Amino acid sequence: MIKEYDLLESSLYAKLINKDEDNKCLIYERGGLIFIFNFHTERSIPQYEFRVPVGGDYKIILNSDDSGFGGHGRIDSSILYPSVYKKELNAYIVSIYLTNRTAIVMKPDK
């Protein structure tokens, strides 16, 4: 994934999108990809919302909860996650089921 998306050369720094200390979640963007981490040991969050830099559909390209990685397979990586523009936030928002102890990487579906 690092080579395919040129993550080490494409941008110097990751851009923090969301830091949620209560839920122990961290979300950042680098090289057009969205990296989502839920470090909470117990709390899975249905319909977890976060900002994305551009509107459109997003798809999961890496999901540590996938059974192939020894996870529980609680997240459907085959579906598209649409962004919704929220006028009151002046931002595009994506909502996902964010399971505990999970790392997810998403990208815009172009």
N, C-alpha and C positions, 0 to 999 in steps of 0.2 A: 504494500500500500504506500509506503514511503517513497519508493521509486516511481510507482505508477502516477502518483499525484505530485511528485517533485516537492515534497514537503520541506525538505531541508534547504532547498534553493529558492522556492517560490516566494517566501516572505520571511523576513528576519524575525518577526515576533508574532506570538499568538495574541489575539485580541479577546479579552475577557468579555463574555456576553452575560453571564449570570453567576453569581456566587451566593448560594443559599445555605447559610450556616445551620439553620434549624433542621433542614432536611439532609444536610451533608452532601449537597450537590454542587458540581462545578461544570460550567459550560463555556467553551471558548471556540473561536474560529481561527483557522489557519489554512492558507492555501485554498480557500473556498469550501473547506470541509468543516463540519460542526462536530466537535468532540464533546460528548456528554458523559459525565461520571456521577454515579450515585454511590457514595461511600458508606451510606447508612447500613448497619448490620441487620436491621429489622424492617425498616419502613420502605415499602413499595408505594408509588404514588400514581394513582390513575389520573389521566388527563393532566399531566404535568405540562404547564405552558412555559414557553421561553421565546425570546425574540430571535429572529433570523435576519441576516443582512439583506436578503432579497426575497421577493414574493415568488410564489410558485409551489410546486410539489417537491417534497424531499423524500429520498429513499435511504434506507439503512444499507451501508456497505460493510459494516463490521458490527457484530453484536456478541459481546462476551457471554451473554446468557444463552446463546445457541448451544444445543446439545453437542455439536461438533467440538466445542471448546470445553465441554464438561459442565455446561450450564443446565438450567432447568427447562429451557425452551418456552419461556413465558411470553416472549415478544415475537410478533409476526413480522419477520424481516421482508416478506414478499409484498407487502402493501405499500402504497404511496401515502405519505402524510402531507396533506395540503396545508399551506399557510393561509392565514386569515388576516386581513388588514383590520386592526383595531384603531379606530379614529382617535379615541381618548388617549391612547399611548403613542400615536403616530408611528406605528411599527407593525411589521408582519410578525405573526405569532404562529408557532407550531405546537400542537398538543400530542403527547405520546404517553404510553404507559411506561413509567420509569421504575423498573424493578430494583430492589435493593442489591447492593454489591455488584453493579453492572457498569460496563463501559460500552458506549454506543458511538459509532461514527456515522454521520449522515452527510449526504451531498444533494445539491439541487438536481432534480431530474430534468435534464435539458433535452 
